Amino acid sequence: MKRWPAPCLLLALNVACATARPVSVEPETPRLLSWSEQLAVREAWLVRRHESLLPMMRHHGVGMWIIVNEEFHDDPLTPYVAPPRPYSGLRDVFVFIDAGEQGLRKVALPSYREENLTRFFEVPEEKRESKQVLGELYEQYQPRTIALGIEGKRGVTHSLTRDGYTYLVEAMGPEAEARFVSAAPLIEEYLDTRLPEELEHYRTLVELTERVVKRAFSAEVVKPGVTRVGDVRRWLYDELGRRGVGTWFQPDLRVQRKGGANGTSRGFLAVSTEDVVIQRGDLLHVDFGISYMGLHSDWQKMAYVAREGEKDVPEGLKRVLANTNALQDALVKASRPGRSSAEVYEAVMAEMKEKGIQAQVYSHPLGNQGHGLGASIDFRSTLRKEEPKRLREGSYLAMELSTRAPVAEWDGQEVFAMAEDPVYLTPEGWRFFVPRQEAYYLIQGDEGRAVTP
């Protein structure tokens, strides 16, 4: 990594200074790489990933790791263990072997021999049967453990199909089957280990996410009394298509309104239905993410739709957002590499209790998956009594959380202020890829400034 970015300011907010303003986006948007450029960069990352794999295998006691990719049922690991290109064969197998003093041996057994694979793997001649090669590799190395995508709690850690499992048993025999173990711990470390070279590309992804959301929450898209929640969602989808990127989940919007009931779902403020018409005085929230270069963002921001003649957000609403910023500060302060997720969560909630702030924290790992593997800082983990995990330096996190408080201008109605920001862990705590939201985006209808595409 060439440099760490300058730390974000994490001081408690002076509410009087948190003046909302109409959203304006700079004409310059992040330059995205072409598909061929993305492939070249990601294959350079793959070299680094393979270099780091053998110590991980030894740490987890794995002698052989096998990933089986099926036609029309791709293993979610394939783009991160092999070149991130389409695989259309009936079955493609990737084998990693701890060969002792010889180091890491990598063998690909594809349905179709592909030139690019030979840059990263040994690829036997096409006339040799994959089952035969697998049997020979087992007999040659006699690994004490053979790690597979079985028995894990997440889709990426239990992705091996029944037919894939049977195929491996037929290839290597019942003695080898007795050595099959779950690859889940190895997969988690592999996917939760971020490369320094990824950081600036991920920052580009986050910057793009911010710009798209700012446009969605502006007078360009939102016309009070006319625009529906579904219109904003469809605009977000179309903008993804226009920019040639994807998303890993459906963007959701929530509308809070003075005098309106706050519906809940699974303990959170409920998503608004698509037919809700956005009105002046509404408080808007969006949950949105972009997929680019095998990486994913997760982003929540809030906007206020000004009433006629209103130039700023009511002070009571500002105070709720200030509480959410204070919650972010507490999470940054409590988090350090090596600390357990439970220790961090308890410290954060203790500080919120001392300050009288009603808070929820439900942050999760981020990176190659939107809901990634690694240490979550999440109240639900405590309720489920899950084993705490240690924070890993360099990991990415979706700092997802919220606070709620009664607002005087809304006749004491309780209001939620939600935030979600991609961050990465340094020895000094979490750092934001772009500055966090410290003031609501302000939508002034026809009086607001349109943003630049």
HELIX and SHEET records of a PDB file:
HELIX    1   1 VAL A   15  CYS A   17  5                                   3    
HELIX    2   2 TRP A   35  HIS A   59  1                                  25    
HELIX    3   3 THR A   78  VAL A   81  1                                   4    
HELIX    4   4 GLY A  100  GLN A  102  5                                   3    
HELIX    5   5 GLU A  115  ARG A  119  5                                   5    
HELIX    6   6 SER A  130  TYR A  141  1                                  12    
HELIX    7   7 GLY A  155  THR A  157  5                                   3    
HELIX    8   8 ARG A  162  MET A  172  1                                  11    
HELIX    9   9 PRO A  174  GLU A  177  1                                   4    
HELIX   10  10 ALA A  184  ASP A  192  1                                   9    
HELIX   11  11 PRO A  196  GLU A  198  5                                   3    
HELIX   12  12 LEU A  199  ALA A  216  1                                  18    
HELIX   13  13 VAL A  229  ARG A  243  1                                  15    
HELIX   14  14 GLU A  315  ALA A  334  1                                  20    
HELIX   15  15 SER A  341  LYS A  355  1                                  15    
HELIX   16  16 PHE A  379  LEU A  383  1                                   5    
HELIX   17  17 ALA A  408  TRP A  410  5                                   3    
HELIX   18  18 GLY A  445  GLU A  447  5                                   3    
SHEET    1   A 5 ARG A  21  PRO A  22  0                                        
SHEET    2   A 5 TYR A 441  ILE A 443  1                                        
SHEET    3   A 5 TRP A 299  VAL A 305  1                                        
SHEET    4   A 5 LEU A 283  PHE A 288 -1                                        
SHEET    5   A 5 ASP A 252  GLN A 256 -1                                        
SHEET    1   B 5 LEU A 104  LEU A 109  0                                        
SHEET    2   B 5 ARG A  91  ASP A  98 -1                                        
SHEET    3   B 5 MET A  64  GLU A  70 -1                                        
SHEET    4   B 5 ILE A 146  LEU A 148  1                                        
SHEET    5   B 5 PHE A 180  SER A 182  1                                        
SHEET    1   C 2 THR A 264  SER A 265  0                                        
SHEET    2   C 2 PHE A 268  LEU A 269 -1                                        
SHEET    1   D 2 SER A 291  TYR A 292  0                                        
SHEET    2   D 2 LEU A 295  HIS A 296 -1                                        
SHEET    1   E 5 ILE A 377  ASP A 378  0                                        
SHEET    2   E 5 GLN A 358  LEU A 366 -1                                        
SHEET    3   E 5 TYR A 396  VAL A 407 -1                                        
SHEET    4   E 5 GLN A 413  THR A 426 -1                                        
SHEET    5   E 5 GLY A 429  PHE A 432 -1                                        
END                                                                             
